[in-house]
Amino acid sequence: MFKLLLTAILLSSPFAMADEFSKEDVARWQKEYEDVAKYGRSLWDASAKVKIGTNGVACAQCHPNGANTHPETYPKFQKQLGKVTAIWEMINWCIKNPLQGTALAADSKEMTALQAYIVSERKGVKLAPGKH
């Protein structure tokens, strides 16, 4: 009896329905992602109010439209860092070196936006972690 009651309570709780969502939810989440990626593009091309570099260089100068970033291949060994790294670490390397800026926190709004932008530019590309 106790197991039956516990099962009924769990199935009626919001936690049991965590994987259920509506079309409206999906549309809202997609718009939020697109807004974050759009902000990432503005950081990428230096049109955002927030500047990630100090010398006038933009990510887009070396990587127009996120070209040659290959986020689908991370984590992978990066010679510049001398280790297997996540994409955010490589983004920070570029911010600190070519852009002469200050590294971003991995969980910052700007880092999330930059990653969302470059991944959005590679939609549909098969994941290939470690590939060079």
PALORO-699957 format. One record per atom (N, C-alpha, C, CB): residue number from 1; residue in one letter; atom name; x, y, z. Coordinates in Angstrom, 3 decimals, always signed. Last residue first. Glycine has a CB too. Example, Ala and Ser with C-alpha at 12.3 -4.5 7.8 and 13.67 -1.06 7.14 Angstrom:
(2 s N (+12.850 -2.250 +7.080)),
(2 s CA (+13.670 -1.060 +7.140)),
(2 s C (+12.900 +0.030 +7.870)),
(2 s CB (+14.084 -0.598 +5.725)),
(1 a N (+13.190 -5.690 +7.800)),
(1 a CA (+12.300 -4.500 +7.800)),
(1 a C (+13.200 -3.300 +7.800)),
(1 a CB (+11.308 -4.473 +9.046)),
***
This chain:
(132 h N (+41.188 +17.093 -35.589)),
(132 h CA (+41.962 +18.239 -36.096)),
(132 h C (+41.853 +18.310 -37.589)),
(132 h CB (+43.436 +18.145 -35.681)),
(131 k N (+38.953 +15.942 -33.038)),
(131 k CA (+39.374 +15.997 -34.443)),
(131 k C (+40.178 +17.257 -34.748)),
(131 k CB (+38.157 +15.931 -35.360)),
(130 g N (+37.867 +15.933 -30.492)),
(130 g CA (+39.271 +15.555 -30.658)),
(130 g C (+39.797 +15.683 -32.079)),
(130 g CB (+39.458 +14.159 -30.205)),
(129 p N (+34.536 +15.191 -31.487)),
(129 p CA (+35.478 +15.590 -30.446)),
(129 p C (+36.888 +15.061 -30.716)),
(129 p CB (+34.992 +15.099 -29.091)),
(128 a N (+32.510 +15.802 -33.571)),
(128 a CA (+33.746 +15.059 -33.829)),
(128 a C (+34.794 +15.441 -32.788)),
(128 a CB (+34.276 +15.337 -35.267)),
(127 l N (+29.129 +16.053 -34.605)),
(127 l CA (+30.119 +16.147 -33.528)),
(127 l C (+31.309 +15.262 -33.851)),
(127 l CB (+29.500 +15.744 -32.165)),
(126 k N (+28.230 +17.402 -37.782)),
(126 k CA (+28.368 +16.236 -36.913)),
(126 k C (+29.434 +16.483 -35.832)),
(126 k CB (+28.731 +14.986 -37.747)),
(125 v N (+26.382 +20.320 -38.203)),
(125 v CA (+27.674 +19.665 -38.383)),
(125 v C (+27.822 +18.565 -37.338)),
(125 v CB (+28.842 +20.689 -38.278)),
(124 g N (+24.048 +21.607 -37.514)),
(124 g CA (+23.958 +20.491 -38.441)),
(124 g C (+25.265 +19.760 -38.683)),
(124 g CB (+23.439 +20.973 -39.726)),
(123 k N (+25.496 +24.788 -37.024)),
(123 k CA (+24.329 +23.902 -36.886)),
(123 k C (+24.349 +22.818 -37.947)),
(123 k CB (+23.019 +24.705 -36.981)),
(122 r N (+27.494 +26.621 -36.819)),
(122 r CA (+27.879 +25.269 -37.249)),
(122 r C (+26.720 +24.275 -37.098)),
(122 r CB (+29.091 +24.783 -36.439)),
(121 e N (+26.508 +28.907 -35.735)),
(121 e CA (+27.065 +29.001 -37.095)),
(121 e C (+27.409 +27.624 -37.664)),
(121 e CB (+28.318 +29.886 -37.094)),
(120 s N (+25.960 +28.100 -33.173)),
(120 s CA (+24.835 +28.351 -34.086)),
(120 s C (+25.308 +28.443 -35.533)),
(120 s CB (+24.103 +29.644 -33.693)),
(119 v N (+28.517 +28.031 -32.093)),
(119 v CA (+27.812 +26.757 -32.294)),
(119 v C (+26.651 +26.960 -33.272)),
(119 v CB (+27.290 +26.189 -30.934)),
(118 i N (+29.028 +30.750 -31.945)),
(118 i CA (+29.842 +29.928 -32.846)),
(118 i C (+29.204 +28.562 -33.090)),
(118 i CB (+31.249 +29.749 -32.273)),
(117 y N (+26.890 +31.603 -30.146)),
(117 y CA (+27.045 +32.131 -31.504)),
(117 y C (+27.849 +31.182 -32.395)),
(117 y CB (+27.723 +33.500 -31.461)),
(116 a N (+27.384 +30.176 -27.802)),
(116 a CA (+26.103 +29.992 -28.505)),
(116 a C (+26.218 +30.477 -29.943)),
(116 a CB (+24.960 +30.745 -27.778)),
(115 q N (+29.896 +31.244 -27.132)),
(115 q CA (+29.778 +29.831 -27.485)),
(115 q C (+28.479 +29.562 -28.242)),
(115 q CB (+29.844 +28.958 -26.226)),
(114 l N (+29.122 +33.911 -26.597)),
(114 l CA (+30.118 +33.618 -27.637)),
(114 l C (+30.023 +32.163 -28.089)),
(114 l CB (+31.540 +33.918 -27.121)),
(113 a N (+27.307 +33.479 -24.450)),
(113 a CA (+26.855 +34.077 -25.712)),
(113 a C (+27.833 +33.788 -26.846)),
(113 a CB (+26.676 +35.589 -25.550)),
(112 t N (+28.980 +32.455 -22.471)),
(112 t CA (+27.852 +31.655 -22.948)),
(112 t C (+27.380 +32.160 -24.302)),
(112 t CB (+26.695 +31.686 -21.934)),
(111 m N (+30.618 +34.684 -22.142)),
(111 m CA (+31.189 +33.426 -22.636)),
(111 m C (+30.089 +32.516 -23.171)),
(111 m CB (+31.978 +32.709 -21.518)),
(110 e N (+28.731 +36.604 -21.203)),
(110 e CA (+29.459 +36.829 -22.454)),
(110 e C (+30.045 +35.535 -23.006)),
(110 e CB (+30.571 +37.850 -22.242)),
(109 k N (+27.888 +35.533 -18.775)),
(109 k CA (+26.899 +35.786 -19.828)),
(109 k C (+27.601 +35.919 -21.179)),
(109 k CB (+26.075 +37.067 -19.515)),
(108 s N (+30.194 +33.039 -17.515)),
(108 s CA (+29.711 +34.411 -17.688)),
(108 s C (+28.701 +34.499 -18.830)),
(108 s CB (+30.886 +35.362 -17.951)),
(107 d N (+31.415 +30.659 -16.940)),
(107 d CA (+29.958 +30.714 -16.826)),
(107 d C (+29.396 +32.132 -16.980)),
(107 d CB (+29.534 +30.145 -15.491)),
(106 a N (+34.118 +31.171 -17.226)),
(106 a CA (+33.506 +30.135 -18.063)),
(106 a C (+31.989 +30.213 -18.051)),
(106 a CB (+33.948 +28.758 -17.601)),
(105 a N (+34.960 +34.599 -17.327)),
(105 a CA (+34.606 +33.430 -16.525)),
(105 a C (+33.876 +32.439 -17.428)),
(105 a CB (+33.721 +33.829 -15.288)),
(104 l N (+37.364 +35.757 -19.725)),
(104 l CA (+35.999 +35.719 -19.202)),
(104 l C (+35.824 +34.496 -18.313)),
(104 l CB (+34.964 +35.705 -20.356)),
(103 a N (+40.436 +37.572 -19.682)),
(103 a CA (+39.695 +36.311 -19.790)),
(103 a C (+38.327 +36.430 -19.132)),
(103 a CB (+40.491 +35.159 -19.150)),
(102 t N (+40.769 +40.698 -21.215)),
(102 t CA (+40.782 +39.936 -19.963)),
(102 t C (+39.913 +38.696 -20.131)),
(102 t CB (+40.280 +40.807 -18.766)),
(101 g N (+42.588 +41.255 -24.297)),
(101 g CA (+41.546 +41.511 -23.314)),
(101 g C (+41.753 +40.683 -22.065)),
(101 g CB (+40.182 +41.228 -23.903)),
(100 q N (+43.957 +41.088 -26.757)),
(100 q CA (+44.566 +41.737 -25.594)),
(100 q C (+43.525 +42.169 -24.562)),
(100 q CB (+45.378 +42.942 -26.039)),
(99 l N (+43.279 +39.657 -28.975)),
(99 l CA (+42.415 +40.797 -28.627)),
(99 l C (+42.956 +41.616 -27.453)),
(99 l CB (+41.018 +40.301 -28.292)),
(98 p N (+45.344 +37.635 -29.137)),
(98 p CA (+45.097 +38.564 -30.247)),
(98 p C (+44.274 +39.799 -29.862)),
(98 p CB (+44.395 +37.837 -31.354)),
(97 n N (+45.125 +37.017 -25.995)),
(97 n CA (+46.277 +37.189 -26.877)),
(97 n C (+45.963 +38.108 -28.055)),
(97 n CB (+46.746 +35.837 -27.389)),
(96 k N (+42.671 +36.895 -24.624)),
(96 k CA (+43.865 +37.385 -23.935)),
(96 k C (+45.004 +37.719 -24.892)),
(96 k CB (+44.334 +36.359 -22.933)),
(95 i N (+40.939 +35.852 -26.595)),
(95 i CA (+40.634 +37.139 -25.958)),
(95 i C (+41.900 +37.723 -25.331)),
(95 i CB (+39.522 +36.974 -24.881)),
(94 c N (+42.184 +33.400 -27.146)),
(94 c CA (+42.087 +34.421 -28.197)),
(94 c C (+41.784 +35.800 -27.609)),
(94 c CB (+41.000 +34.037 -29.214)),
(93 w N (+41.831 +32.156 -24.674)),
(93 w CA (+43.191 +32.346 -25.211)),
(93 w C (+43.172 +33.446 -26.272)),
(93 w CB (+43.747 +31.013 -25.816)),
(92 n N (+39.034 +32.083 -24.545)),
(92 n CA (+39.785 +32.947 -23.631)),
(92 n C (+41.207 +33.173 -24.097)),
(92 n CB (+39.797 +32.355 -22.243)),
(91 i N (+38.590 +30.158 -26.532)),
(91 i CA (+38.034 +31.510 -26.700)),
(91 i C (+38.798 +32.476 -25.790)),
(91 i CB (+36.494 +31.536 -26.373)),
(90 m N (+39.784 +28.005 -25.263)),
(90 m CA (+40.392 +28.521 -26.492)),
(90 m C (+39.868 +29.928 -26.791)),
(90 m CB (+40.102 +27.572 -27.685)),
(89 e N (+38.009 +27.665 -23.171)),
(89 e CA (+39.402 +27.967 -22.859)),
(89 e C (+40.122 +28.529 -24.088)),
(89 e CB (+40.123 +26.707 -22.346)),
(88 w N (+35.663 +26.989 -24.496)),
(88 w CA (+35.711 +28.262 -23.772)),
(88 w C (+37.145 +28.650 -23.409)),
(88 w CB (+34.859 +28.180 -22.504)),
(87 i N (+36.189 +24.412 -25.533)),
(87 i CA (+36.138 +25.563 -26.441)),
(87 i C (+36.238 +26.886 -25.690)),
(87 i CB (+34.851 +25.533 -27.256)),
(86 a N (+38.575 +22.657 -23.465)),
(86 a CA (+37.199 +22.952 -23.883)),
(86 a C (+37.226 +24.215 -24.739)),
(86 a CB (+36.243 +23.129 -22.640)),
(85 t N (+41.538 +20.724 -24.212)),
(85 t CA (+40.826 +21.870 -23.686)),
(85 t C (+39.391 +21.942 -24.184)),
(85 t CB (+41.552 +23.128 -24.045)),
(84 v N (+44.551 +19.158 -23.657)),
(84 v CA (+43.185 +18.971 -24.150)),
(84 v C (+42.330 +20.017 -23.450)),
(84 v CB (+42.648 +17.496 -23.882)),
(83 k N (+47.395 +21.387 -23.996)),
(83 k CA (+46.582 +20.384 -23.313)),
(83 k C (+45.266 +20.193 -24.064)),
(83 k CB (+46.317 +20.799 -21.840)),
(82 g N (+48.687 +23.700 -24.863)),
(82 g CA (+49.484 +22.549 -24.462)),
(82 g C (+48.710 +21.465 -23.735)),
(82 g CB (+50.590 +22.999 -23.604)),
(81 l N (+47.654 +25.959 -25.946)),
(81 l CA (+47.457 +25.755 -24.507)),
(81 l C (+48.232 +24.561 -23.967)),
(81 l CB (+45.987 +25.573 -24.211)),
(80 q N (+48.351 +25.743 -28.616)),
(80 q CA (+48.570 +27.017 -27.929)),
(80 q C (+48.485 +26.870 -26.408)),
(80 q CB (+47.552 +28.048 -28.405)),
(79 k N (+47.448 +23.150 -29.281)),
(79 k CA (+48.883 +23.416 -29.176)),
(79 k C (+49.156 +24.695 -28.380)),
(79 k CB (+49.507 +23.523 -30.573)),
(78 q N (+44.899 +21.431 -27.872)),
(78 q CA (+45.216 +22.716 -28.486)),
(78 q C (+46.676 +23.042 -28.213)),
(78 q CB (+44.285 +23.842 -27.949)),
(77 f N (+42.974 +18.568 -28.150)),
(77 f CA (+44.294 +19.105 -27.816)),
(77 f C (+44.507 +20.390 -28.585)),
(77 f CB (+45.420 +18.081 -28.132)),
(76 k N (+39.455 +19.069 -27.367)),
(76 k CA (+40.561 +18.534 -28.165)),
(76 k C (+41.867 +19.156 -27.704)),
(76 k CB (+40.338 +18.797 -29.676)),
(75 p N (+35.923 +18.776 -26.768)),
(75 p CA (+37.281 +19.073 -26.338)),
(75 p C (+38.307 +18.404 -27.257)),
(75 p CB (+37.489 +18.617 -24.890)),
(74 y N (+35.552 +20.054 -30.134)),
(74 y CA (+36.009 +20.182 -28.740)),
(74 y C (+35.260 +19.220 -27.839)),
(74 y CB (+35.826 +21.623 -28.235)),
(73 t N (+34.438 +20.041 -32.603)),
(73 t CA (+35.610 +19.184 -32.402)),
(73 t C (+36.158 +19.247 -30.974)),
(73 t CB (+36.701 +19.575 -33.376)),
(72 e N (+32.450 +21.893 -32.850)),
(72 e CA (+32.030 +20.486 -32.810)),
(72 e C (+33.192 +19.533 -32.553)),
(72 e CB (+31.352 +20.111 -34.113)),
(71 p N (+33.622 +24.333 -33.201)),
(71 p CA (+33.233 +23.956 -31.843)),
(71 p C (+32.824 +22.496 -31.725)),
(71 p CB (+32.103 +24.829 -31.376)),
(70 h N (+35.354 +25.572 -35.335)),
(70 h CA (+35.044 +24.145 -35.196)),
(70 h C (+34.670 +23.725 -33.780)),
(70 h CB (+36.213 +23.335 -35.648)),
(69 t N (+36.398 +27.893 -36.340)),
(69 t CA (+36.396 +27.708 -34.886)),
(69 t C (+36.114 +26.260 -34.525)),
(69 t CB (+35.361 +28.624 -34.227)),
(68 n N (+36.276 +28.642 -39.019)),
(68 n CA (+37.478 +27.982 -38.527)),
(68 n C (+37.555 +27.912 -37.003)),
(68 n CB (+38.686 +28.690 -39.053)),
(67 a N (+33.950 +31.337 -38.617)),
(67 a CA (+34.714 +30.408 -39.460)),
(67 a C (+35.945 +29.882 -38.737)),
(67 a CB (+35.133 +31.092 -40.763)),
(66 g N (+32.192 +33.104 -37.506)),
(66 g CA (+32.601 +31.961 -36.690)),
(66 g C (+33.440 +30.950 -37.444)),
(66 g CB (+31.397 +31.278 -36.136)),
(65 n N (+32.002 +35.152 -39.366)),
(65 n CA (+30.876 +34.215 -39.208)),
(65 n C (+31.259 +32.963 -38.430)),
(65 n CB (+30.339 +33.814 -40.570)),
(64 p N (+35.545 +35.298 -39.529)),
(64 p CA (+34.249 +35.851 -39.954)),
(64 p C (+33.161 +34.781 -39.902)),
(64 p CB (+34.350 +36.436 -41.382)),
(63 h N (+38.006 +35.234 -37.744)),
(63 h CA (+36.989 +34.190 -37.865)),
(63 h C (+35.650 +34.783 -38.296)),
(63 h CB (+36.832 +33.437 -36.534)),
(62 c N (+39.548 +37.483 -37.665)),
(62 c CA (+40.212 +36.209 -37.973)),
(62 c C (+39.208 +35.111 -38.298)),
(62 c CB (+41.088 +35.773 -36.802)),
(61 q N (+37.520 +39.351 -37.248)),
(61 q CA (+38.598 +39.652 -38.185)),
(61 q C (+39.356 +38.386 -38.590)),
(61 q CB (+39.562 +40.667 -37.569)),
(60 a N (+35.811 +38.470 -35.259)),
(60 a CA (+35.379 +38.331 -36.657)),
(60 a C (+36.482 +38.654 -37.661)),
(60 a CB (+34.194 +39.230 -36.917)),
(59 c N (+36.969 +39.326 -32.920)),
(59 c CA (+37.030 +37.893 -33.260)),
(59 c C (+36.757 +37.692 -34.748)),
(59 c CB (+36.010 +37.081 -32.415)),
(58 a N (+38.672 +42.428 -33.445)),
(58 a CA (+37.454 +41.661 -33.184)),
(58 a C (+37.675 +40.207 -33.573)),
(58 a CB (+36.246 +42.255 -33.957)),
(57 v N (+40.773 +44.924 -32.104)),
(57 v CA (+40.668 +43.702 -32.897)),
(57 v C (+39.392 +42.968 -32.480)),
(57 v CB (+41.934 +42.791 -32.709)),
(56 g N (+41.068 +47.011 -30.341)),
(56 g CA (+40.289 +47.247 -31.553)),
(56 g C (+40.161 +46.042 -32.468)),
(56 g CB (+40.892 +48.357 -32.312)),
(55 n N (+42.301 +46.300 -27.980)),
(55 n CA (+43.128 +46.858 -29.048)),
(55 n C (+42.377 +47.094 -30.361)),
(55 n CB (+44.285 +45.946 -29.303)),
(54 t N (+40.923 +44.964 -26.057)),
(54 t CA (+41.335 +46.336 -25.746)),
(54 t C (+42.042 +47.024 -26.902)),
(54 t CB (+42.236 +46.339 -24.543)),
(53 g N (+37.908 +42.904 -26.081)),
(53 g CA (+39.312 +43.188 -26.344)),
(53 g C (+39.622 +44.639 -26.044)),
(53 g CB (+39.670 +42.860 -27.792)),
(52 i N (+35.275 +42.929 -25.557)),
(52 i CA (+36.046 +41.854 -24.937)),
(52 i C (+37.541 +41.999 -25.200)),
(52 i CB (+35.563 +40.507 -25.445)),
(51 k N (+32.985 +45.420 -24.674)),
(51 k CA (+34.116 +45.049 -25.536)),
(51 k C (+34.941 +43.982 -24.825)),
(51 k CB (+35.002 +46.299 -25.885)),
(50 v N (+29.604 +46.101 -24.697)),
(50 v CA (+30.677 +45.457 -23.945)),
(50 v C (+31.760 +45.043 -24.939)),
(50 v CB (+30.147 +44.219 -23.128)),
(49 k N (+28.039 +46.845 -26.845)),
(49 k CA (+28.546 +47.888 -25.946)),
(49 k C (+29.711 +47.360 -25.117)),
(49 k CB (+27.425 +48.401 -25.018)),
(48 a N (+28.887 +45.122 -29.912)),
(48 a CA (+28.220 +45.205 -28.603)),
(48 a C (+28.813 +46.349 -27.794)),
(48 a CB (+28.352 +43.867 -27.824)),
(47 s N (+30.450 +44.841 -32.109)),
(47 s CA (+29.404 +45.866 -32.190)),
(47 s C (+28.635 +46.013 -30.876)),
(47 s CB (+28.435 +45.530 -33.316)),
(46 a N (+32.396 +42.872 -32.385)),
(46 a CA (+32.719 +44.078 -31.621)),
(46 a C (+31.688 +45.189 -31.761)),
(46 a CB (+34.053 +44.595 -32.046)),
(45 d N (+31.719 +40.421 -33.345)),
(45 d CA (+32.092 +41.438 -34.350)),
(45 d C (+32.358 +42.811 -33.723)),
(45 d CB (+30.984 +41.565 -35.402)),
(44 w N (+31.260 +39.095 -30.907)),
(44 w CA (+32.190 +38.542 -31.892)),
(44 w C (+32.657 +39.603 -32.879)),
(44 w CB (+31.539 +37.387 -32.643)),
(43 l N (+29.208 +40.494 -29.728)),
(43 l CA (+30.513 +40.457 -29.065)),
(43 l C (+31.596 +40.051 -30.063)),
(43 l CB (+30.490 +39.477 -27.862)),
(42 s N (+27.253 +39.918 -31.621)),
(42 s CA (+27.634 +41.313 -31.422)),
(42 s C (+28.958 +41.426 -30.650)),
(42 s CB (+26.518 +42.062 -30.676)),
(41 r N (+27.067 +37.145 -31.307)),
(41 r CA (+27.550 +37.695 -32.588)),
(41 r C (+27.995 +39.143 -32.422)),
(41 r CB (+26.449 +37.605 -33.669)),
(40 g N (+26.011 +37.063 -28.714)),
(40 g CA (+27.343 +36.515 -28.986)),
(40 g C (+27.918 +37.041 -30.284)),
(40 g CB (+27.290 +35.003 -29.031)),
(39 y N (+23.475 +38.066 -29.235)),
(39 y CA (+24.379 +38.842 -28.384)),
(39 y C (+25.816 +38.369 -28.593)),
(39 y CB (+23.974 +38.717 -26.890)),
(38 k N (+22.608 +35.866 -30.731)),
(38 k CA (+22.677 +37.196 -31.363)),
(38 k C (+23.593 +38.120 -30.551)),
(38 k CB (+21.251 +37.822 -31.487)),
(37 a N (+22.594 +33.897 -28.772)),
(37 a CA (+23.510 +33.766 -29.908)),
(37 a C (+23.677 +35.108 -30.635)),
(37 a CB (+22.994 +32.690 -30.890)),
(36 v N (+20.500 +34.928 -27.189)),
(36 v CA (+21.844 +34.792 -26.619)),
(36 v C (+22.881 +34.681 -27.741)),
(36 v CB (+21.922 +33.552 -25.684)),
(35 d N (+18.381 +34.738 -29.019)),
(35 d CA (+18.754 +36.043 -28.462)),
(35 d C (+20.166 +36.011 -27.880)),
(35 d CB (+17.750 +36.471 -27.381)),
(34 e N (+18.305 +31.963 -29.424)),
(34 e CA (+18.631 +32.840 -30.541)),
(34 e C (+19.029 +34.231 -30.070)),
(34 e CB (+17.454 +32.934 -31.491)),
(33 y N (+17.524 +31.142 -26.832)),
(33 y CA (+18.809 +30.722 -27.398)),
(33 y C (+19.230 +31.663 -28.519)),
(33 y CB (+18.727 +29.275 -27.922)),
(32 e N (+14.973 +32.330 -26.745)),
(32 e CA (+15.991 +32.710 -25.764)),
(32 e C (+17.383 +32.340 -26.273)),
(32 e CB (+15.718 +32.029 -24.402)),
(31 k N (+13.738 +30.948 -28.834)),
(31 k CA (+13.926 +32.397 -28.940)),
(31 k C (+14.996 +32.871 -27.959)),
(31 k CB (+12.598 +33.137 -28.681)),
(30 q N (+13.739 +28.366 -27.743)),
(30 q CA (+14.465 +28.623 -28.983)),
(30 q C (+14.739 +30.115 -29.146)),
(30 q CB (+13.675 +28.090 -30.190)),
(29 w N (+12.050 +28.742 -25.544)),
(29 w CA (+13.445 +28.366 -25.323)),
(29 w C (+14.287 +28.634 -26.563)),
(29 w CB (+13.545 +26.891 -24.928)),
(28 r N (+9.653 +29.339 -26.874)),
(28 r CA (+10.246 +30.312 -25.947)),
(28 r C (+11.735 +30.014 -25.744)),
(28 r CB (+9.502 +30.293 -24.583)),
(27 a N (+9.232 +26.936 -28.288)),
(27 a CA (+9.357 +28.207 -29.019)),
(27 a C (+10.037 +29.266 -28.145)),
(27 a CB (+7.961 +28.709 -29.479)),
(26 v N (+8.992 +25.141 -26.143)),
(26 v CA (+10.062 +24.975 -27.125)),
(26 v C (+10.294 +26.279 -27.887)),
(26 v CB (+9.724 +23.832 -28.107)),
(25 d N (+6.660 +26.152 -24.907)),
(25 d CA (+7.932 +26.081 -24.180)),
(25 d C (+9.091 +26.027 -25.169)),
(25 d CB (+7.964 +24.845 -23.241)),
(24 e N (+4.804 +25.752 -26.956)),
(24 e CA (+5.097 +27.120 -26.512)),
(24 e C (+6.411 +27.175 -25.748)),
(24 e CB (+3.958 +27.657 -25.635)),
(23 k N (+4.677 +23.031 -27.015)),
(23 k CA (+5.234 +23.713 -28.190)),
(23 k C (+5.601 +25.143 -27.832)),
(23 k CB (+4.232 +23.694 -29.369)),
(22 s N (+5.581 +21.893 -23.661)),
(22 s CA (+4.652 +22.254 -24.735)),
(22 s C (+5.388 +22.866 -25.924)),
(22 s CB (+3.595 +23.233 -24.216)),
(21 f N (+6.990 +19.007 -22.096)),
(21 f CA (+6.924 +20.434 -22.357)),
(21 f C (+6.057 +20.684 -23.574)),
(21 f CB (+8.331 +21.024 -22.560)),
(20 e N (+8.378 +16.675 -19.894)),
(20 e CA (+7.214 +17.042 -20.694)),
(20 e C (+7.188 +18.553 -20.861)),
(20 e CB (+5.899 +16.534 -20.039)),
(19 d N (+10.343 +16.079 -18.156)),
(19 d CA (+10.651 +15.924 -19.573)),
(19 d C (+9.478 +16.268 -20.479)),
(19 d CB (+11.094 +14.520 -19.843)),
(18 a N (+9.156 +16.433 -15.646)),
(18 a CA (+10.240 +17.324 -16.053)),
(18 a C (+10.563 +17.235 -17.543)),
(18 a CB (+11.477 +17.013 -15.254)),
(17 m N (+7.199 +15.141 -14.265)),
(17 m CA (+6.873 +15.623 -15.606)),
(17 m C (+7.960 +16.535 -16.166)),
(17 m CB (+5.545 +16.358 -15.586)),
(16 a N (+8.045 +14.603 -11.763)),
(16 a CA (+7.802 +13.448 -12.617)),
(16 a C (+7.544 +13.870 -14.055)),
(16 a CB (+6.625 +12.640 -12.091)),
(15 f N (+8.051 +17.095 -10.582)),
(15 f CA (+9.323 +16.467 -10.907)),
(15 f C (+9.151 +15.283 -11.849)),
(15 f CB (+10.017 +16.019 -9.642)),
(14 p N (+5.447 +17.753 -9.938)),
(14 p CA (+6.037 +18.394 -11.108)),
(14 p C (+7.359 +17.756 -11.526)),
(14 p CB (+6.248 +19.862 -10.834)),
(13 s N (+3.624 +14.708 -9.046)),
(13 s CA (+4.466 +15.863 -8.720)),
(13 s C (+5.041 +16.478 -10.000)),
(13 s CB (+5.612 +15.449 -7.759)),
(12 s N (+2.350 +12.403 -9.649)),
(12 s CA (+1.552 +13.620 -9.724)),
(12 s C (+2.372 +14.869 -9.423)),
(12 s CB (+0.386 +13.532 -8.766)),
(11 l N (+4.246 +10.465 -9.224)),
(11 l CA (+3.742 +10.662 -10.587)),
(11 l C (+2.922 +11.934 -10.727)),
(11 l CB (+2.905 +9.477 -11.005)),
(10 l N (+4.568 +10.629 -6.433)),
(10 l CA (+5.672 +10.970 -7.334)),
(10 l C (+5.185 +11.245 -8.751)),
(10 l CB (+6.698 +9.848 -7.354)),
(9 i N (+2.034 +9.711 -5.548)),
(9 i CA (+2.513 +11.053 -5.193)),
(9 i C (+3.614 +11.498 -6.162)),
(9 i CB (+3.039 +11.077 -3.731)),
(8 a N (+2.002 +7.106 -6.588)),
(8 a CA (+0.962 +8.064 -6.982)),
(8 a C (+1.407 +9.490 -6.699)),
(8 a CB (-0.355 +7.767 -6.246)),
(7 t N (+4.182 +5.990 -5.186)),
(7 t CA (+4.192 +6.063 -6.649)),
(7 t C (+3.181 +7.084 -7.146)),
(7 t CB (+3.895 +4.688 -7.260)),
(6 l N (+3.175 +6.115 -2.569)),
(6 l CA (+4.387 +6.845 -2.930)),
(6 l C (+4.481 +7.024 -4.443)),
(6 l CB (+5.631 +6.115 -2.403)),
(5 l N (+0.998 +4.326 -2.807)),
(5 l CA (+0.769 +5.718 -2.435)),
(5 l C (+1.961 +6.581 -2.838)),
(5 l CB (+0.507 +5.836 -0.924)),
(4 l N (+2.391 +1.959 -3.397)),
(4 l CA (+1.379 +2.471 -4.317)),
(4 l C (+1.108 +3.949 -4.058)),
(4 l CB (+0.082 +1.666 -4.188)),
(3 k N (+3.940 +1.640 -1.098)),
(3 k CA (+4.590 +1.815 -2.404)),
(3 k C (+3.628 +2.399 -3.421)),
(3 k CB (+5.139 +0.481 -2.915)),
(2 f N (+1.923 +1.255 +0.841)),
(2 f CA (+2.810 +2.412 +0.925)),
(2 f C (+3.474 +2.701 -0.424)),
(2 f CB (+3.878 +2.183 +2.001)),
(1 m N (+0.816 -1.185 +0.000)),
(1 m CA (+0.000 +0.000 +0.000)),
(1 m C (+0.863 +1.253 +0.000)),
(1 m CB (-0.930 -0.004 +1.192)),
***
